[in-house]
């Protein structure tokens, strides 16, 4: 199908042509034939780079009203916002910020790009603009199966369908095992395809050769390890891995790709190893072998070095000068953005990343090398999921740039037969709901009651009836679980229940309403209440209440990310907690989980020192965290301190420590 045949405004067709789109890919054509431009609900389960974004654009620009595009990550939301805002006649808005607002200003946009968490929070705070939506696009819908994001995505979609029943629903996903079940849930036409614009072959490395799934083989001559005798990175564990065969094979596969004019992505299991592999590759001078290297990489390196003076930034800049970079959550957001842009512009030859990149922004390469197929979960090494590995492999092959794409699984001593069976020949896992998880159910039940969407247990069950969980369970039996979480919420002082029957009257307390509006978990709300009450007693007793006090409260909640506490730090952090015990709301002998509490004290200490003027460089060096870790903790602390201040007002405790501490964080950011 030619672009000229599309039922869209001529300016939109011209824009598509400017982007090099003259004819539709087969999955895109199938979507048009299924009614994507006529308001039909569509689920598109197609490979990476097969045209999902255009399918979304066709739905949104033909919708008879405003559209919402939901995606999982803020970085991806920013990328999509730029894409949609560039469409002629389309005014796109971006919503990824505060959680305690209905964001009514979004009603003025043609397209709103937001995370599902932001949409959920806006609904909790009374957003009226969702009622007027004509089209809702859900990107990465397979994340319904995620432990953390899945329940929120599922409930948010169900709520939007109830609030805007006439809105068109478009769900986009990589290939999953049960797309027909998602389509059935959404009453949608299913577009399922394995077609890709660039041919992809996947292989497994073993014994000096790669055996691909198309029956071909390639010899990989693994020689000396480039730079093996050079200056140590100081990371003993990662350095020890650099001399092993999987790493040598990975290096050889990457270098061969670059010498043939392509770019490469390499996935390893940890931050340390991403950096160690990048540094080893940098010493092999990839920039000189990359056709777009040279001065381009020097300019990018200077840009990165100027962002801050952290050791992480300096190491990254040094790698970039040689045409290679590393990418993980510990890298600062400005550094990550600079690396992503340089890689898209083909100024970098290779990017060494942790698996989180596979689910993030669009960064394709000619060859993807997956060195590590297991990760440490805290108790044991476990295999990555098939879907996760397929997402990594799907990054191989850039449309209009590469004649083909290759993905190679290297593994770490694993048999090639095992890797082939487990990943190359396997179908990605089926998406399953996690809504029945007790914590998730507690959170979303409170939301339904606090927003007035449900006044009885029967109505709570009725609202959950539109979820993916309910659609896949012949006789959804959430009633027992709902009764249990309502009892939990009542004990927490967040809801009132007139009885235990299905028609018992439910209402949120003032505290429950505020907890829901602030978008914190019920468990976080109760921990904050305990902290507020302790602060009240501390003030009455004349004890000193400081920013560390406020930070310890919010850092000791489920909504704050954990900060790793190494063995070498434990004794020092113990002494710190003991020395500053008068400022803390939890006694050292009172912590239910002492190790986790000590981690929260570490996070609070870092943030308190940040407020007091400590530099990023000092904190990163002193506490073995990355600049990106500090950014994320500051952002979460700002949100949680604001929530704590609002909750303190409901509890009627006169304290300004939460807001003053939050202001301290804000001022440092400025």
N, C-alpha and C positions, 0 to 999 in steps of 0.2 A: 504494500500500500504506500502510495506517495504522500508526502506531507501535505501536498496541495489538496488532497481529498479529505483532510481532517475537518470536522465541523467546528472550527475555532476561528477567532478573529484573524484577519489577514496579518495583523501585526505580530500575533503569536506565531503564525506559520513562518513569517519572515525571521523571527528570532530563532526558531528551531533550525532554519537553514543556515543562519549565521554560526550556529554551533556545529555545523557540519552534518546535520540530520536531513537527509533527502528522502529516504524511505524508512519505513518502520521495521524494526526487528520482528521476527515471527511472534514472540510473546506479546509484544506491543500491539501487533495487528490482531492477535487473538483477543486481547482486552477490548479493543475497539469493537470487534465483532460481537463480543459478549455484552456490550452496552455501557462501557466505561464513560462514554460521553453523553449518555442518556439517563444517568442517575441510577444505574443498576449497581447493586452491591457486588464487589469483586474481591476475591482472594487470589493474589498472584504469588505462587511459589516457584520462583525461578532463580537461577544462579546469579552470583555477584556479577555485575557489569553487563547484565542482559536487558537493562532498560527500565528498572523499577521506577526511577525518578520521573521519567517521561510519563509513565502510566499515572503516577500521582498528579502530575501537572495537568494532564488531560482531564482528569476528574475535577480538579479544583477550578480550572479556568472555564469549564462548562457548567459548573454548579450554579443554581439559581439563588445565590446568597453567599454569605461568608463561609470559609473553610477552615478546618483545623488540621494541622499536620503534627502528629505526636511521634516523638522518637526518644530513645532511651538515654542519650548522653548530651550534655550541654555543648560539647565540642561539635557533635554532629548537628545539633540544632542550629548553631551559629553558621555552619557550612550550608545547610539547607536554606536558612533564612536568606543568605546572600544569593543563592540560586533563584529562589522564588521572587525575591524583591527585584531582580533584574528582568523579570518578565514584563513586557509592555502593558501598561494599564493596571498592573497588580501592585497594591500597596501591602507589603508583608510586615507583620509585627513579630517580635521575638519575646517570649516570656519564659525566663528560666530563673528569676530572682526570688524575691521575698515570698514566704509561705503563708503569711497571715493577711492576705489581701484578696478580694474578689477580682482584682485586675480588670475593673470595668473599662479601662481605657482601651482594652483589646477589642472592644465592640466596634471600633472605628476602622479596623483593618479588613482587607479582602481575604487575607490568609494569615492565620496565627500559627507560629511554629513554637512548640512547647514540649517539655518532657511530660510524661504521664503524671509524675508527682506534682508538677506545677498545676496541671489541670485539676487533679484531685483536690489540691489545696484550695484552688479558686472556687470549686463547687462547694466545699465545706464552708467557705466564707461568704456564700450567697451570690456567686456569679450568676448574672442573668443572661449574659451574652451567649452562653452555651445553648440556650433554648432556641436561638435563631440560626444555629448552624445548619448549612445545607449539605455539607460534605465533611466527613471525618476520615482522615487517612492515618492508619496505624502502621508505622514502619517497624521492622524487626518484631513482627507479631509472635514469632516463636519464643520470645522472652516470656510468654505466658507461663512457660515451664521453669522460669527462674525462681529460686527460693526467695530472693530479696525483692525483685521488681515484679514478679509475676502476679501476685494477688492484687497489687495496686492497679496494674494495667488491666486486669480482668474486671475488677469492680468499676473502674473508671469507664471502660467501654460499655459495660452493662448500664451504668447510670446515664451516659450520653444517649444511649438508645432509648431509654425511658424519657429523658428530658427533651430530646429532639427526634421523635420517632420517624419523621419523614426524611431525615438526613441520609445521604448516601454513605455507605461504609466501604472503604477500600483498605484491605490488609495486605501488607507486603512482607515477604519472608524469603530467606534462603530455603533451599529444598529441605523439607522435613518429612518424616515418615507418614504423618496423618493430616495432610492439609485438607482432606475432604471433611474431617471432623471440625476443623476451624471454619470451613465454608458453611457447613451445616449449621453451626452455632450462629453465624452472622447472616444466615439466609442469603448466601452469596453464590455467584457463579465462580467456579474454580478454574483458574488458568495455571496449569502445571506443565512445566517444561524443563528439559535439561539442556536446551539450546544455549550456546554462548557465542558471542561475536568473534571471539578468539579461541581457537581450539586449545583445550587443556588436556595434558596427559600427566598422570600421577605415577610416580615410581618410588621404589624402595631401594636404598643403598645397602650393599653388603659385599664384602670381599672384593673391593676394587671395581665394582660395577653397579650401575643402576638398572634395574629391571622395571620397565614402564608397563602400564596397563594396556597399551596398544600393541604389545608383543615385541617392542623394540628394546634394545639394550644400549647402554653407553658405558664405556670404560672411564674410570676416574682414577688417575694416577696420583696417589697420595704420597707426597714426598716429605721433605722437611717442613717443619712448622715455621712459617715466616715470623721473624722477630722473636723467636722463642728465647733467645739469650739476651734480649734487650731489658731495659729497666723494668723492674717488677711494679705491678699496680698496687702492691701492698695487700691484695686480697688473696690470701693463701689458698682457700678452698677453690676459688675460681681459677687461680693460676695452676693448681694441680690438674684441673680438668683440661687446660689448654693443650697439654701434651698428649691427650688421648686420641684414639683413632676417630671417634665421631667428630671431634672438633677439627681435626686435620681434613677429614672428608668434607665437612661443611665449608671450610676455608677454600678448598680446591673447587668446589661446586660454585661458590660465589665468584671467585676470581675468573673462572672460565666464562661465566655469564657476562661479566664486565668486559673482558677482552673481546667478546663477540658483540659488544655494543649495547648490551642490555643492563637493566638495573636488577638488584636482588633484594629480597626481604628474607631475613633469617629470624626464626622464632626459637627462643630458649626459655628455660623455666623460671629464671629469677632475674632480678635487677642486677645483681652482682655479675652474673654471667653475661648479661647483655652488654654491660660496660666492658668486661674483660675481653669478650669476643671482638667488640668494636675496636678496642685498643690494639689487639693483635692484628686485626685486618688493616688498621691505619698504618702500622709499621711496614706493611707490604706496599704502601704508596699506591692505593687504588686510584687516587685522583689522576695520576699520570696515565692510567690505563683506561680511564673513562673519557669518552668523547666529549662530554660537556664539563670536564673538570677544570683545573687550572685556576685562573683568576676568579671564576665564579665561586669556587669553594672558599677561597681566601676572603672574599667579601662576606659570605655567609658566616664564616668563622669569626670575623671581626664584629659582625652584628651580634652574634651569640655572646662573645666575650664581653661586650659592652653592657649586657643586660644586668649582670651583677658580678660580684667577685667571689662567688662560691667555688669550692673545689670541683663540684659537679659541673658547673658551667665551664670552668677552665678545661676539665677533661673532655667535655663535649666539644668545645671549640678546637682543641688540639686534634681530635678525631676528624672533625669536619674539614680541617685543612688538608687532610689526606683523602677526602671524598667519602667518608663513612661516618655514621652517627648512631647513637643509641637512643631508645625511646621507651620510657616506662613511667609509672605513676609518680615516682619520686623526682622526676625532672620537672622543673618549673613550667608553668603554663606558657610563658613567653618563649622559653626555650623550645618547648614542644611545637608551638605554632611555627617558629622559624624553621625547625627541622622539617615539619610536614610540608610547608611551602616550598622549601628547597628541593625536597624529594619529588614533589609534583612537577616542579620546573626542570627536573632532570639535572640539577646541579650536584646531586649526591649520587654516588654509585651504589651504596648499600646502606640498609637500615637494619640494625640488630634490635629486636624488640621482645617484650614479654607477650604472652597470648592476649592480653587485654586489647592490644592494637587491632586484633582481628575483628573485634566487634565495634570498633570505633570509626574514625573518619576514613574516607576513601583514599587509599594509597596503594594502587596496583603496581606490580613489577613483573618483569619477564619470568623470573624464576623465584619461587618461594622454597626455602630450605627449612624444614622443621627438624631441628636437632633433638629437641627434648619432647617426648610424648607422655611424660609423667610429671606430676607436681607433688610437692609435699603439702599435705593438708593439715599439718599440725600433729598428726599421730603416725602417718605412714605415707609412702609414695603411692599415688594412685594414677591410673590411666586418665588422660584427657578424654572428654566425650567425643564421640564421632562427629557430632555437629560442630563442635569447636574446631576440630582438625580440618573438617571440610571448609569451614569459614576461612581458615588460614590459607588452605590450598586455593580457594576461590579467588584470592588476591592475585594469582598468577595470570599474566596476559593483559596488556593494556590495549584497548580498542584503538585502532588507527596508528598505533605505535609499534606493536610487537606482531611478528608473523605467527607466533604461537605463545603458549604459556606452559610452564613446567612447574610442577610441585614435586619435591623430593623429600621423603621421610627418611631420616638418618637413624634416629633412635640411639640408645645407649646400651649396647650389648644385647639388644633384643633380636630375636631371630627374624629374618626377613619374611618368613612364612606367617609368623604371628602378626607382624605389622600389616602385611597385605590382607590377611583375613580380618583383622580388627578394624582397619581404616579404609583401605583402598576398595575392597569388595563390599564393605558394610554400608547399610542404609542408616542415615542419621536417626537418632532416637525420636520416638514419638513425643509430642508435646503433651504434658499432663499438668493439670491444675494443682496448685499448692494452696488453694484457698482454705482448705480444711485445717491448715496449720493453726494451732491455738493462738499464737501471738498475732498472726495476720487477721484471724477472725475477730479477735478482741478489738483490734484497731478499727476495722471497718464496721463492726457492729456499733461501736461508739459513734462513729461518723454518721451512720444512718439515723441514730436516735438524736444526736445533737443537732443535726440539720433539719429535723422534723420529717424526714422521709419515712420514718417507721415509728409507730407509737406502741406497738405490741410485738411480742416475739413472733407471732404469726406474720406480721407485716415485715419484720426483718427477714424471715425466710422467703417471703414473697419477693422482696427486693433482690435477694440472692438468686432467685429463680432464673434471672436473665443472665447468669454468669456461665462461663465455659464449663465450670465444674458441674453445674446443674444439667447442662446440655449433654454431658457425657455419662451421667448417672441416671439409669432408668427411673429410680424412685429416690431422689436426693434425700438423704437422711441426715441433714445437718441439725435437725431439731435438738438432739441431745447436746451437741457441741455448742449450739447457740444458747441453750439454757445455761450451760456451764459458764460461758464467757459473760453472760448477763450477770450471773452470780458473782463472778470475778469483779466486774465493773462496779457492781453495787458495793462490794467489800472495799474497793478502792475509793469509794465516795464519788464516783463519776456519773452514776445513773441511779434513779429511783425506780423500783418495781413494786407494783401494788400486790403482787402475788407470784405464783409460779406457773400459772396456766398459760396456754398459748395466746389468750386474749387479755392477759394482765397488762395494765397500763404502764408504759415506760416513759420516762422523761430524763433528760440530762440535767444534772446539777449545774450550778453556775461554773463550778470547777471543771466538770466534764465538758461543758460547752467551750470553755477557754482552751482546754487541752486539745480538743479537736481542731479548733480554729488555728492554734499555733502550729498544727501539723506535727506534733510530737506523739510518740507512742504512749499509750496509757501507762506503761511501766516507767517511761521517762517522766511523765507527769507526776506520778506518785513519788518518785525519787526526788524530784524538785521540791515537792511539798515537804517532804522530810527535811530537806536541806534548808528550806525557808524557815521552818519551825525551829530548827537547831540554831539558825542565825539569830532568830528572835530571842532565844534563850541566851545566846552568847552576848547579845547587846544588853540584855537585862543584867547579866552577870558582869558586865564591864570588860568582856574579852574583846580583843582586837578583831575586827572584821575587815579583811583586805581583799584586793582583787584575787589573790590566791584562794580565798575562801569561796568566792563566787565561782571561780573556774573549777575548783575541785568538785563542786556540786554538779555542774553541767557536764564535766568530763567523765563523771562516774554514772553515765546513763547509757542505755542501749543505742541511743541515736548518735553518740559520739564515736568516731572511728578509734579503734585501739591503736596504741603506739607501742611498737615492739620494745620489750625490755630485755636487753641482753644480760647474760650471766655476769659480765664485768661491771654492769651498771647497778645490779640489784642491791648490793651492799650500800653504795652511795645513795641510792634513792631511799633506802630504808632509813639511813641516817638523816637525810633531808626531811622525811616525813616525821621522824621523831623530833627533830629540832624545831619544826614548824607546827607541831601538833596542836598548839593553841589556836591556830588559824584554820584548822581543818574541821569539817563537820562530822567526820567519821573517825572514831577512835581506832587505833591500830589493832586492837583486840576485838573490835566490833564488826570488822569487814566480813561479809559472807564469803567472798572470794578474794582472799588477800592478794594473790598475784594480780588479778585483774584490777583491783583497787589501786595497787602500787603502779600499774601502768597508767591509770587515770591521773594519779598524782604526777607522774612524769609529764603527761600531756599538759596538765595545769601549770606545772613549773615552767615548761617551755613557753607557754602563752604569757605567763606573768612576766618572764624575762623579756619577751618580745615587747610587751607594753612598756616596760621600764627602759627600752631603748636598745636592747641587744640586737646586733645586726643579724641578717640572714646567715652570713658567713659563720659567725660565732656559734649560732644555734645548730646549724647543720654539722659543724665540726665537733661541737661538744656533745651532742646527743645522738649522733649517728642516724640522722634522718635526712631526707632529701628536701630540696626547696619546694617540690610539689607537695610533699607531706605537710610542710609548714603552711602552705597556702590552703590546703583542704581543711586543716585543723582550725585555722583562723576563721575561715568561712563558716564552718559548722558552729564554732563557738559564738560567733556573732548572732547566728540564728537562735541558738539555744539560750543565750543570755537574754535576748529579747523575749523569748518565750517564758523564761524564768521570771522576768520582771512583770510580765502580764499575769502570770500565775500567782506571784506574791501579792499583787493587788487584790485578787479574788480571795486569797487566804487572809487578807487584811493584816499583813505584816508590813510595818513601815520600814522599808529598807531601800536604799538607792544604790546598793553595791552592784547589783546586776547591770543596771543601766549605765552606771559610771564606768564599769569594767568594759562593757560593750563599746562605749564611746572611746575608751582607750585603744581598743583594737581598730576601730574605724579611723581614728586619727593617725595611727601608725601606717595604715593602708594609704592614706592621703599623702 
